[in-house]
Amino acid sequence: MTAARTPVVAGNWKMNPADRAAATALAVAVSEATAGMAARIVVCPPTVWLTAVSEALDGGRAAAGSVAVGAQTMRAEEKGAFTGETSPLMLAGLAQYVIIGHSERRQYDNETDAAVAAKVASAIAHGLIPIACIGESADERRAGLTAVVIERQLRAAISRLERIAGSGLVVAYEPIWAIGTGDAASGEDAQAAAAQVRAILAESDPAGADEVAILYGGSATPENAAEYVAQPDVDGALVGGASLDAERFAGIARAAVEAGE
Ligand code: PEP
């Protein structure tokens, strides 16, 4: 973390919670627990709860804190015959961020590098901030392919952008073997990946690369978060499991804020 960048801590609620009241209660609890923190706090509920959560947070202007809303995915196209999908136009007014290319979508919904490229460009074109996820599997890590996978996925994700500066792009390095396993990456691993990401971004746009928030994701907790955000190129976290508990999520955000001071 460097003081030049504002920390970003985003919660990926995945397919939780199961009902609307619990979703809005969690959003309000996050808003209260993170009130006053000098960080960009984002909650990413399931699509069906976006409206309720956005309303509960007053479109990111909740009285307690300033929590932004993110979608967990979207289609790149504005409209059309895409059963079950959500377009960037539909997210306008409900979400400020959108997670793109999460490994679970790559794995279970066949989200390809090409789809990620289209979605990242579309999100930016529609005024949304994409949180582009990249990261290697356990097999790829064992084969020594971590840097190769990061490079391939990142170059694809930015391939349809004219420039990085001003795009708002956020990149999340999420090694698949660390997601939901409790087997979190080391701070050194997170920094190596984040530095590689920033170096690739800097090839075409050095100033833009400095602006980009690079997050670590994978079993992040209040207990281990400080180790990540102490790294110079890690600017926050994308949080799964711990984001479902407002106090634990706020603990991660607190670590990020303290690292940036
Ligand atoms: C995620 O799914 O983005 C994630 C990081 O999950 P967890 O924190 O549960 O590992």
py3Dmol code that shows the C-alpha trace and the ligand (Angstrom):
import py3Dmol

protein = """\
ATOM      1  CA  MET A   1       0.000   0.000   0.000  1.00  0.00           C
ATOM      2  CA  THR A   2       1.214   3.453  -0.717  1.00  0.00           C
ATOM      3  CA  ALA A   3      -0.387   6.624   0.562  1.00  0.00           C
ATOM      4  CA  ALA A   4      -0.716   7.736  -3.068  1.00  0.00           C
ATOM      5  CA  ARG A   5      -3.529   5.236  -3.666  1.00  0.00           C
ATOM      6  CA  THR A   6      -6.766   4.894  -1.703  1.00  0.00           C
ATOM      7  CA  PRO A   7      -7.265   1.367  -0.386  1.00  0.00           C
ATOM      8  CA  VAL A   8     -10.049  -0.691  -1.923  1.00  0.00           C
ATOM      9  CA  VAL A   9     -11.730  -3.427   0.099  1.00  0.00           C
ATOM     10  CA  ALA A  10     -14.472  -5.274  -1.734  1.00  0.00           C
ATOM     11  CA  GLY A  11     -16.723  -8.012  -0.416  1.00  0.00           C
ATOM     12  CA  ASN A  12     -17.826 -10.730  -2.813  1.00  0.00           C
ATOM     13  CA  TRP A  13     -20.924 -12.189  -1.177  1.00  0.00           C
ATOM     14  CA  LYS A  14     -21.233 -14.845  -3.895  1.00  0.00           C
ATOM     15  CA  MET A  15     -24.626 -16.651  -3.579  1.00  0.00           C
ATOM     16  CA  ASN A  16     -25.301 -15.262  -0.089  1.00  0.00           C
ATOM     17  CA  PRO A  17     -27.297 -14.332   1.901  1.00  0.00           C
ATOM     18  CA  ALA A  18     -30.436 -16.266   1.027  1.00  0.00           C
ATOM     19  CA  ASP A  19     -32.989 -13.537   1.650  1.00  0.00           C
ATOM     20  CA  ARG A  20     -33.465  -9.866   1.017  1.00  0.00           C
ATOM     21  CA  ALA A  21     -33.733  -8.781   4.648  1.00  0.00           C
ATOM     22  CA  ALA A  22     -30.432 -10.457   5.507  1.00  0.00           C
ATOM     23  CA  ALA A  23     -28.771  -8.822   2.492  1.00  0.00           C
ATOM     24  CA  THR A  24     -29.868  -5.308   3.415  1.00  0.00           C
ATOM     25  CA  ALA A  25     -29.013  -5.906   7.085  1.00  0.00           C
ATOM     26  CA  LEU A  26     -25.501  -6.999   6.125  1.00  0.00           C
ATOM     27  CA  ALA A  27     -25.031  -3.974   3.887  1.00  0.00           C
ATOM     28  CA  VAL A  28     -26.125  -1.593   6.640  1.00  0.00           C
ATOM     29  CA  ALA A  29     -23.913  -3.386   9.170  1.00  0.00           C
ATOM     30  CA  VAL A  30     -20.928  -3.002   6.821  1.00  0.00           C
ATOM     31  CA  SER A  31     -21.751   0.669   6.396  1.00  0.00           C
ATOM     32  CA  GLU A  32     -21.814   1.185  10.162  1.00  0.00           C
ATOM     33  CA  ALA A  33     -18.697  -0.889  10.836  1.00  0.00           C
ATOM     34  CA  THR A  34     -16.630   0.940   8.198  1.00  0.00           C
ATOM     35  CA  ALA A  35     -17.965   4.452   8.821  1.00  0.00           C
ATOM     36  CA  GLY A  36     -15.306   7.113   8.512  1.00  0.00           C
ATOM     37  CA  MET A  37     -12.644   4.821   7.089  1.00  0.00           C
ATOM     38  CA  ALA A  38     -10.473   6.372   4.401  1.00  0.00           C
ATOM     39  CA  ALA A  39     -11.008   3.517   1.991  1.00  0.00           C
ATOM     40  CA  ARG A  40     -13.178   2.569  -0.933  1.00  0.00           C
ATOM     41  CA  ILE A  41     -15.505  -0.013   0.616  1.00  0.00           C
ATOM     42  CA  VAL A  42     -17.547  -2.100  -1.805  1.00  0.00           C
ATOM     43  CA  VAL A  43     -20.177  -4.784  -1.219  1.00  0.00           C
ATOM     44  CA  CYS A  44     -21.062  -7.118  -4.083  1.00  0.00           C
ATOM     45  CA  PRO A  45     -24.381  -8.845  -3.395  1.00  0.00           C
ATOM     46  CA  PRO A  46     -26.134 -11.322  -5.697  1.00  0.00           C
ATOM     47  CA  THR A  47     -27.805  -9.613  -8.661  1.00  0.00           C
ATOM     48  CA  VAL A  48     -31.283 -10.167  -7.252  1.00  0.00           C
ATOM     49  CA  TRP A  49     -30.409  -8.138  -4.129  1.00  0.00           C
ATOM     50  CA  LEU A  50     -28.674  -5.244  -5.918  1.00  0.00           C
ATOM     51  CA  THR A  51     -31.718  -2.987  -5.857  1.00  0.00           C
ATOM     52  CA  ALA A  52     -32.521  -3.599  -2.191  1.00  0.00           C
ATOM     53  CA  VAL A  53     -28.890  -3.190  -1.113  1.00  0.00           C
ATOM     54  CA  SER A  54     -28.449  -0.072  -3.201  1.00  0.00           C
ATOM     55  CA  GLU A  55     -31.581   1.430  -1.667  1.00  0.00           C
ATOM     56  CA  ALA A  56     -30.526   0.424   1.848  1.00  0.00           C
ATOM     57  CA  LEU A  57     -27.212   2.188   1.271  1.00  0.00           C
ATOM     58  CA  ASP A  58     -28.921   5.136  -0.384  1.00  0.00           C
ATOM     59  CA  GLY A  59     -26.951   4.574  -3.576  1.00  0.00           C
ATOM     60  CA  GLY A  60     -23.661   4.603  -1.704  1.00  0.00           C
ATOM     61  CA  ARG A  61     -24.529   7.617   0.408  1.00  0.00           C
ATOM     62  CA  ALA A  62     -25.734   5.843   3.550  1.00  0.00           C
ATOM     63  CA  ALA A  63     -25.656   7.975   6.648  1.00  0.00           C
ATOM     64  CA  ALA A  64     -23.227   5.769   8.545  1.00  0.00           C
ATOM     65  CA  GLY A  65     -20.562   5.232   5.946  1.00  0.00           C
ATOM     66  CA  SER A  66     -19.947   5.496   2.272  1.00  0.00           C
ATOM     67  CA  VAL A  67     -20.242   1.996   0.902  1.00  0.00           C
ATOM     68  CA  ALA A  68     -20.351   1.416  -2.822  1.00  0.00           C
ATOM     69  CA  VAL A  69     -22.214  -1.418  -4.467  1.00  0.00           C
ATOM     70  CA  GLY A  70     -20.759  -3.854  -6.969  1.00  0.00           C
ATOM     71  CA  ALA A  71     -22.275  -6.545  -9.157  1.00  0.00           C
ATOM     72  CA  GLN A  72     -20.638  -9.966  -9.267  1.00  0.00           C
ATOM     73  CA  THR A  73     -20.743 -10.202 -13.041  1.00  0.00           C
ATOM     74  CA  MET A  74     -22.468  -8.758 -16.080  1.00  0.00           C
ATOM     75  CA  ARG A  75     -22.847  -9.393 -19.770  1.00  0.00           C
ATOM     76  CA  ALA A  76     -20.832  -7.101 -22.066  1.00  0.00           C
ATOM     77  CA  GLU A  77     -23.769  -6.395 -24.391  1.00  0.00           C
ATOM     78  CA  GLU A  78     -26.369  -3.712 -23.630  1.00  0.00           C
ATOM     79  CA  LYS A  79     -29.401  -5.853 -24.517  1.00  0.00           C
ATOM     80  CA  GLY A  80     -30.483  -8.892 -26.415  1.00  0.00           C
ATOM     81  CA  ALA A  81     -31.181 -12.613 -26.266  1.00  0.00           C
ATOM     82  CA  PHE A  82     -28.969 -13.563 -23.321  1.00  0.00           C
ATOM     83  CA  THR A  83     -31.173 -15.539 -20.973  1.00  0.00           C
ATOM     84  CA  GLY A  84     -30.490 -14.926 -17.318  1.00  0.00           C
ATOM     85  CA  GLU A  85     -27.914 -12.225 -17.896  1.00  0.00           C
ATOM     86  CA  THR A  86     -27.625  -8.614 -16.703  1.00  0.00           C
ATOM     87  CA  SER A  87     -26.465  -5.772 -18.931  1.00  0.00           C
ATOM     88  CA  PRO A  88     -24.311  -2.809 -17.970  1.00  0.00           C
ATOM     89  CA  LEU A  89     -27.271  -0.513 -18.676  1.00  0.00           C
ATOM     90  CA  MET A  90     -29.305  -2.395 -16.084  1.00  0.00           C
ATOM     91  CA  LEU A  91     -26.595  -1.851 -13.473  1.00  0.00           C
ATOM     92  CA  ALA A  92     -26.653   1.931 -13.925  1.00  0.00           C
ATOM     93  CA  GLY A  93     -27.809   3.548 -10.715  1.00  0.00           C
ATOM     94  CA  LEU A  94     -27.563   0.267  -8.779  1.00  0.00           C
ATOM     95  CA  ALA A  95     -23.848  -0.516  -8.879  1.00  0.00           C
ATOM     96  CA  GLN A  96     -20.647   1.464  -9.192  1.00  0.00           C
ATOM     97  CA  TYR A  97     -18.365  -1.587  -9.473  1.00  0.00           C
ATOM     98  CA  VAL A  98     -18.572  -4.954 -11.174  1.00  0.00           C
ATOM     99  CA  ILE A  99     -16.454  -8.054 -10.582  1.00  0.00           C
ATOM    100  CA  ILE A 100     -15.286  -9.504 -13.894  1.00  0.00           C
ATOM    101  CA  GLY A 101     -13.660 -12.867 -14.526  1.00  0.00           C
ATOM    102  CA  HIS A 102     -13.906 -14.320 -11.040  1.00  0.00           C
ATOM    103  CA  SER A 103     -12.337 -17.786 -11.091  1.00  0.00           C
ATOM    104  CA  GLU A 104     -15.669 -19.362 -10.137  1.00  0.00           C
ATOM    105  CA  ARG A 105     -17.236 -17.868 -13.238  1.00  0.00           C
ATOM    106  CA  ARG A 106     -14.275 -18.943 -15.347  1.00  0.00           C
ATOM    107  CA  GLN A 107     -14.577 -22.464 -13.900  1.00  0.00           C
ATOM    108  CA  TYR A 108     -18.341 -23.024 -13.707  1.00  0.00           C
ATOM    109  CA  ASP A 109     -19.680 -20.645 -16.349  1.00  0.00           C
ATOM    110  CA  ASN A 110     -16.979 -20.963 -18.956  1.00  0.00           C
ATOM    111  CA  GLU A 111     -16.013 -17.289 -18.778  1.00  0.00           C
ATOM    112  CA  THR A 112     -13.110 -17.001 -21.195  1.00  0.00           C
ATOM    113  CA  ASP A 113     -10.277 -14.490 -21.450  1.00  0.00           C
ATOM    114  CA  ALA A 114     -12.057 -13.065 -24.513  1.00  0.00           C
ATOM    115  CA  ALA A 115     -15.291 -12.594 -22.568  1.00  0.00           C
ATOM    116  CA  VAL A 116     -13.358 -10.944 -19.750  1.00  0.00           C
ATOM    117  CA  ALA A 117     -11.787  -8.533 -22.248  1.00  0.00           C
ATOM    118  CA  ALA A 118     -15.189  -7.569 -23.651  1.00  0.00           C
ATOM    119  CA  LYS A 119     -16.742  -7.176 -20.206  1.00  0.00           C
ATOM    120  CA  VAL A 120     -13.917  -5.037 -18.794  1.00  0.00           C
ATOM    121  CA  ALA A 121     -14.135  -2.679 -21.778  1.00  0.00           C
ATOM    122  CA  SER A 122     -17.928  -2.580 -21.629  1.00  0.00           C
ATOM    123  CA  ALA A 123     -17.976  -1.881 -17.899  1.00  0.00           C
ATOM    124  CA  ILE A 124     -15.655   1.099 -18.316  1.00  0.00           C
ATOM    125  CA  ALA A 125     -17.590   2.374 -21.322  1.00  0.00           C
ATOM    126  CA  HIS A 126     -20.741   2.319 -19.189  1.00  0.00           C
ATOM    127  CA  GLY A 127     -19.211   4.155 -16.233  1.00  0.00           C
ATOM    128  CA  LEU A 128     -18.706   1.079 -14.054  1.00  0.00           C
ATOM    129  CA  ILE A 129     -15.441   0.212 -12.304  1.00  0.00           C
ATOM    130  CA  PRO A 130     -14.367  -3.311 -13.221  1.00  0.00           C
ATOM    131  CA  ILE A 131     -12.625  -5.450 -10.626  1.00  0.00           C
ATOM    132  CA  ALA A 132     -10.830  -7.764 -13.039  1.00  0.00           C
ATOM    133  CA  CYS A 133      -9.864 -11.062 -11.394  1.00  0.00           C
ATOM    134  CA  ILE A 134      -6.840 -13.086 -12.386  1.00  0.00           C
ATOM    135  CA  GLY A 135      -4.983 -15.938 -10.746  1.00  0.00           C
ATOM    136  CA  GLU A 136      -3.543 -19.385 -11.233  1.00  0.00           C
ATOM    137  CA  SER A 137      -4.854 -22.797 -10.199  1.00  0.00           C
ATOM    138  CA  ALA A 138      -3.029 -25.153  -7.839  1.00  0.00           C
ATOM    139  CA  ASP A 139      -1.848 -27.264 -10.784  1.00  0.00           C
ATOM    140  CA  GLU A 140      -0.538 -24.215 -12.608  1.00  0.00           C
ATOM    141  CA  ARG A 141       1.276 -23.085  -9.484  1.00  0.00           C
ATOM    142  CA  ARG A 142       2.865 -26.529  -9.026  1.00  0.00           C
ATOM    143  CA  ALA A 143       3.965 -26.411 -12.654  1.00  0.00           C
ATOM    144  CA  GLY A 144       5.664 -23.054 -12.066  1.00  0.00           C
ATOM    145  CA  LEU A 145       3.205 -21.270 -14.357  1.00  0.00           C
ATOM    146  CA  THR A 146       1.956 -18.560 -11.972  1.00  0.00           C
ATOM    147  CA  ALA A 147       3.575 -15.661 -13.825  1.00  0.00           C
ATOM    148  CA  VAL A 148       2.565 -17.091 -17.203  1.00  0.00           C
ATOM    149  CA  VAL A 149      -1.098 -17.304 -16.198  1.00  0.00           C
ATOM    150  CA  ILE A 150      -1.089 -13.837 -14.639  1.00  0.00           C
ATOM    151  CA  GLU A 151       0.405 -12.368 -17.794  1.00  0.00           C
ATOM    152  CA  ARG A 152      -2.016 -14.134 -20.133  1.00  0.00           C
ATOM    153  CA  GLN A 153      -5.124 -13.247 -18.124  1.00  0.00           C
ATOM    154  CA  LEU A 154      -4.090  -9.646 -17.480  1.00  0.00           C
ATOM    155  CA  ARG A 155      -3.063  -8.912 -21.069  1.00  0.00           C
ATOM    156  CA  ALA A 156      -6.419 -10.304 -22.202  1.00  0.00           C
ATOM    157  CA  ALA A 157      -8.361  -8.310 -19.598  1.00  0.00           C
ATOM    158  CA  ILE A 158      -6.882  -5.001 -20.763  1.00  0.00           C
ATOM    159  CA  SER A 159      -6.658  -5.862 -24.450  1.00  0.00           C
ATOM    160  CA  ARG A 160      -9.682  -3.783 -25.429  1.00  0.00           C
ATOM    161  CA  LEU A 161      -8.768  -0.673 -23.423  1.00  0.00           C
ATOM    162  CA  GLU A 162      -7.293   2.336 -25.168  1.00  0.00           C
ATOM    163  CA  ARG A 163      -5.660   3.570 -21.998  1.00  0.00           C
ATOM    164  CA  ILE A 164      -5.319   2.634 -18.352  1.00  0.00           C
ATOM    165  CA  ALA A 165      -5.144   6.162 -16.931  1.00  0.00           C
ATOM    166  CA  GLY A 166      -8.563   7.415 -15.968  1.00  0.00           C
ATOM    167  CA  SER A 167     -10.206   4.046 -16.628  1.00  0.00           C
ATOM    168  CA  GLY A 168     -10.762   3.293 -12.944  1.00  0.00           C
ATOM    169  CA  LEU A 169      -9.597  -0.280 -13.513  1.00  0.00           C
ATOM    170  CA  VAL A 170      -9.090  -2.400 -10.385  1.00  0.00           C
ATOM    171  CA  VAL A 171      -7.220  -5.715 -10.652  1.00  0.00           C
ATOM    172  CA  ALA A 172      -7.631  -8.520  -8.113  1.00  0.00           C
ATOM    173  CA  TYR A 173      -4.949 -11.197  -7.900  1.00  0.00           C
ATOM    174  CA  GLU A 174      -6.769 -14.241  -6.588  1.00  0.00           C
ATOM    175  CA  PRO A 175      -4.832 -17.504  -6.673  1.00  0.00           C
ATOM    176  CA  ILE A 176      -7.526 -20.146  -7.083  1.00  0.00           C
ATOM    177  CA  TRP A 177      -5.899 -22.484  -4.566  1.00  0.00           C
ATOM    178  CA  ALA A 178      -6.289 -19.799  -1.885  1.00  0.00           C
ATOM    179  CA  ILE A 179      -9.971 -19.024  -2.475  1.00  0.00           C
ATOM    180  CA  GLY A 180     -12.185 -20.364   0.271  1.00  0.00           C
ATOM    181  CA  THR A 181      -9.538 -22.840   1.416  1.00  0.00           C
ATOM    182  CA  GLY A 182      -7.925 -21.099   4.372  1.00  0.00           C
ATOM    183  CA  ASP A 183      -4.630 -21.645   2.544  1.00  0.00           C
ATOM    184  CA  ALA A 184      -3.898 -17.966   1.974  1.00  0.00           C
ATOM    185  CA  ALA A 185      -0.968 -16.849  -0.149  1.00  0.00           C
ATOM    186  CA  SER A 186       2.044 -15.302   1.532  1.00  0.00           C
ATOM    187  CA  GLY A 187       2.581 -11.576   1.473  1.00  0.00           C
ATOM    188  CA  GLU A 188       5.602 -12.165  -0.764  1.00  0.00           C
ATOM    189  CA  ASP A 189       3.517 -14.140  -3.279  1.00  0.00           C
ATOM    190  CA  ALA A 190       0.877 -11.424  -3.334  1.00  0.00           C
ATOM    191  CA  GLN A 191       3.511  -8.733  -3.825  1.00  0.00           C
ATOM    192  CA  ALA A 192       5.253 -10.671  -6.620  1.00  0.00           C
ATOM    193  CA  ALA A 193       1.964 -10.996  -8.485  1.00  0.00           C
ATOM    194  CA  ALA A 194       0.944  -7.386  -7.854  1.00  0.00           C
ATOM    195  CA  ALA A 195       4.328  -6.078  -8.979  1.00  0.00           C
ATOM    196  CA  GLN A 196       4.065  -8.157 -12.137  1.00  0.00           C
ATOM    197  CA  VAL A 197       0.596  -6.742 -12.806  1.00  0.00           C
ATOM    198  CA  ARG A 198       1.797  -3.175 -12.332  1.00  0.00           C
ATOM    199  CA  ALA A 199       4.817  -3.742 -14.563  1.00  0.00           C
ATOM    200  CA  ILE A 200       2.639  -5.081 -17.385  1.00  0.00           C
ATOM    201  CA  LEU A 201       0.242  -2.147 -17.038  1.00  0.00           C
ATOM    202  CA  ALA A 202       3.187   0.245 -17.057  1.00  0.00           C
ATOM    203  CA  GLU A 203       4.466  -1.042 -20.399  1.00  0.00           C
ATOM    204  CA  SER A 204       1.758   0.938 -22.200  1.00  0.00           C
ATOM    205  CA  ASP A 205       0.883   3.517 -19.568  1.00  0.00           C
ATOM    206  CA  PRO A 206       3.261   4.177 -16.645  1.00  0.00           C
ATOM    207  CA  ALA A 207       1.094   6.905 -15.076  1.00  0.00           C
ATOM    208  CA  GLY A 208      -2.036   4.802 -15.479  1.00  0.00           C
ATOM    209  CA  ALA A 209      -0.336   1.812 -13.880  1.00  0.00           C
ATOM    210  CA  ASP A 210       0.370   3.864 -10.752  1.00  0.00           C
ATOM    211  CA  GLU A 211      -3.332   4.713 -10.433  1.00  0.00           C
ATOM    212  CA  VAL A 212      -4.613   1.147 -10.535  1.00  0.00           C
ATOM    213  CA  ALA A 213      -5.643  -0.452  -7.258  1.00  0.00           C
ATOM    214  CA  ILE A 214      -4.334  -4.014  -7.139  1.00  0.00           C
ATOM    215  CA  LEU A 215      -6.069  -6.259  -4.618  1.00  0.00           C
ATOM    216  CA  TYR A 216      -5.188  -9.586  -3.087  1.00  0.00           C
ATOM    217  CA  GLY A 217      -7.956 -12.171  -2.726  1.00  0.00           C
ATOM    218  CA  GLY A 218      -7.929 -15.668  -1.252  1.00  0.00           C
ATOM    219  CA  SER A 219      -8.825 -16.475   2.365  1.00  0.00           C
ATOM    220  CA  ALA A 220      -8.116 -12.903   3.470  1.00  0.00           C
ATOM    221  CA  THR A 221      -9.035 -12.334   7.127  1.00  0.00           C
ATOM    222  CA  PRO A 222      -8.635  -9.541   9.684  1.00  0.00           C
ATOM    223  CA  GLU A 223      -5.752 -11.603  11.080  1.00  0.00           C
ATOM    224  CA  ASN A 224      -3.713 -11.849   7.855  1.00  0.00           C
ATOM    225  CA  ALA A 225      -4.788  -8.697   5.990  1.00  0.00           C
ATOM    226  CA  ALA A 226      -1.994  -6.493   7.353  1.00  0.00           C
ATOM    227  CA  GLU A 227       0.577  -8.786   5.729  1.00  0.00           C
ATOM    228  CA  TYR A 228      -0.892  -8.114   2.279  1.00  0.00           C
ATOM    229  CA  VAL A 229      -1.500  -4.422   2.515  1.00  0.00           C
ATOM    230  CA  ALA A 230       2.017  -3.907   3.907  1.00  0.00           C
ATOM    231  CA  GLN A 231       3.268  -4.840   0.424  1.00  0.00           C
ATOM    232  CA  PRO A 232       4.025  -1.820  -1.762  1.00  0.00           C
ATOM    233  CA  ASP A 233       1.884  -2.925  -4.704  1.00  0.00           C
ATOM    234  CA  VAL A 234      -1.068  -4.423  -2.826  1.00  0.00           C
ATOM    235  CA  ASP A 235      -3.770  -1.800  -2.324  1.00  0.00           C
ATOM    236  CA  GLY A 236      -6.497  -3.761  -0.621  1.00  0.00           C
ATOM    237  CA  ALA A 237      -8.429  -6.999  -0.756  1.00  0.00           C
ATOM    238  CA  LEU A 238     -11.217  -8.814  -2.507  1.00  0.00           C
ATOM    239  CA  VAL A 239     -12.860 -10.783   0.261  1.00  0.00           C
ATOM    240  CA  GLY A 240     -15.211 -13.760   0.044  1.00  0.00           C
ATOM    241  CA  GLY A 241     -16.030 -15.625   3.253  1.00  0.00           C
ATOM    242  CA  ALA A 242     -15.002 -12.894   5.687  1.00  0.00           C
ATOM    243  CA  SER A 243     -17.153 -10.334   3.864  1.00  0.00           C
ATOM    244  CA  LEU A 244     -20.296 -12.012   5.195  1.00  0.00           C
ATOM    245  CA  ASP A 245     -19.430 -10.823   8.699  1.00  0.00           C
ATOM    246  CA  ALA A 246     -19.494  -7.022   8.897  1.00  0.00           C
ATOM    247  CA  GLU A 247     -17.037  -6.831  11.799  1.00  0.00           C
ATOM    248  CA  ARG A 248     -14.507  -9.170  10.162  1.00  0.00           C
ATOM    249  CA  PHE A 249     -14.839  -7.356   6.847  1.00  0.00           C
ATOM    250  CA  ALA A 250     -14.327  -4.033   8.631  1.00  0.00           C
ATOM    251  CA  GLY A 251     -11.250  -5.495  10.314  1.00  0.00           C
ATOM    252  CA  ILE A 252      -9.710  -6.114   6.893  1.00  0.00           C
ATOM    253  CA  ALA A 253     -10.622  -2.593   5.799  1.00  0.00           C
ATOM    254  CA  ARG A 254      -9.053  -1.185   8.979  1.00  0.00           C
ATOM    255  CA  ALA A 255      -5.798  -2.984   8.222  1.00  0.00           C
ATOM    256  CA  ALA A 256      -5.773  -1.502   4.736  1.00  0.00           C
ATOM    257  CA  VAL A 257      -6.421   2.009   6.006  1.00  0.00           C
ATOM    258  CA  GLU A 258      -3.664   1.723   8.623  1.00  0.00           C
ATOM    259  CA  ALA A 259      -1.192   0.458   6.019  1.00  0.00           C
ATOM    260  CA  GLY A 260      -1.870   3.502   3.865  1.00  0.00           C
ATOM    261  CA  GLU A 261      -1.285   6.032   6.654  1.00  0.00           C
TER     262      GLU A 261
END
"""
ligand_1 = """\
10
PEP
C -13.271 -14.710 -3.535
O -14.052 -15.589 -3.848
O -13.128 -13.725 -4.250
C -12.503 -14.881 -2.306
C -11.408 -14.202 -2.168
O -13.019 -15.774 -1.378
P -12.411 -16.093 0.084
O -12.056 -14.787 0.732
O -13.514 -16.801 0.782
O -11.211 -16.948 -0.136
"""
view = py3Dmol.view(width=600, height=400)
view.addModel(protein, "pdb")
view.setStyle({"model": 0}, {"cartoon": {"style": "trace"}})
view.addModel(ligand_1, "xyz")
view.setStyle({"model": 1}, {"stick": {}})
view.zoomTo()
view.show()
